[in-house]
Amino acid sequence: MRPGMRQLAFSLRARLTIWYTLVLAAILLAYAGGVYAFLRQNLYRELDRRLHDEFEAAEASLERRADGTVIRVVTRDAHTHEEDAPGGRRLEVWSLEGARLYREGPERPALPPPVGAPSSTEETETVRVEPGTILRVRCGTYPIGGTPVLIRVARSEMGVRHELTEFSVGMALGLPAAVLLACLGGYFLAGRALKPVGQMAARARSITAERLEERLPIENPDDELGQLGTVFNGTLARLERSFESLRRFTSDAAHELRTPLTALRSVGEVALRERRSNPAYREVIASMLEEVDRLSRLVDTLLTLSRSDSGLVDIGAQRLDLSQFARETVDDMAVLADEKRQRMTVESEPDVYVDVDPGLLRQALGNILDNAIRHSPEDVPIHVSVYRILADGSDRAVLEVIDQGPGIEVAHQRRIFERFYRVDRARSREDGGVGLGLSIAQWAVQANGGSIELESQPGEGSTFRIQLPLVRQVAHA
Ligand code: ADP
């Protein structure tokens, strides 16, 4: 795992650097190419402009003498020193028949004589006169003394070429150096940017089921890695919570199972200690069966909870008339209430229909009614009310169980739906409760898309309110 992670970080770092370097090199190359083209164009434009000026000056200053030769009537300007340099400034005048009439500038290397028919327009071209000497030549016909002649002005192109070569050499040396530097810088920066990944990986490796309270280090919660770390930490927090509740559930369940088992064992051991009469044995067996009963109820409940946790319970939704359903469930529980001479009344609105799993909802309502009966004093009535709330977009069916029992303290109200939570542990066990009834009721209601809430005033009683999505349109059965 460790070398794998390192290789991953390295390859990501290398890949980032390579991409960065390639893109930068391409940009620099394009930029250098653009500058080269711009420089070349400017240098040649300047050279051509000078040739053009000189051509015009030559046109204006050339004269034909009576013997047919051509002379220049202006004194030469400050270019004298250039003319003697190889490839320096030149001026030549040729007759259209191919005879040179006038020449200025260095003799060698000589410009080749003009070839082909002279063009009517002025033309500029590059002529390689000998290795190491390249001239830029402007040539055109112009009438002198009534006869057209071919005028050629030329200047060395070597200066321009030299500048361009210098620029290219500078770029050829500078560009790879710049790219190399950028590559090193990119590698360093990518390493810095990816450092938190390595730290996160190291910390994540050390997190085990026993150390779920640890979190990934986050340098900057707003950048991409920070967001990833935050999401991962959120997942860890949820995992920690569910591990914790699983641990609590397991230890609570074990604890609850131990009590009836201990009772079973001690009843058995005491019975075996001395010989007893048959009726006495029967009594022992009956008491043991009572504990077994309690055990199997508890195991059933635990099974229900574990199935609910794993999402294995099929919710078979059916359309129910909630009022009729409440009445039937209350009737089923009447035997228990009768034992305490509690009267159970149902008040209901018509047409309160819901789509629910009847078995699950019966379990929820049964647990709430069972609590109300157990916790309410004798002779005190319990009231069940069914009605609907019509609100735009969220019509609800409501089922309330109202008792006049001892009520529940605010401190307990928040935790009453937690698994194994009991207000009075000792008393609750006496009447068979292990603190799972309400958590099962809550799960059963939520599985049907509803919610359950408690309203209670200590000393005045409690109201458990189940809300379910109301079905407005009633299908005819
Ligand atoms: P149990 O099965 O032990 O009754 P429940 O989850 O059903 O567990 O209830 C949790 C606790 O809530 C009980 O210990 C009890 O003290 C309290 N309780 C539940 N219903 C009522 C009620 N109607 N009136 C007063 N206390 C109640």
Boltz pocket constraint, residues with backbone or C-beta under 6 A from the ligand:
constraints:
  - pocket:
      binder: B
      contacts: [[A, 367], [A, 368], [A, 371], [A, 372], [A, 375], [A, 376], [A, 403], [A, 405], [A, 406], [A, 407], [A, 408], [A, 416], [A, 418], [A, 421], [A, 422], [A, 423], [A, 424], [A, 428], [A, 432], [A, 433], [A, 434], [A, 435], [A, 436], [A, 437], [A, 438], [A, 439], [A, 462]]
      max_distance: 6.0
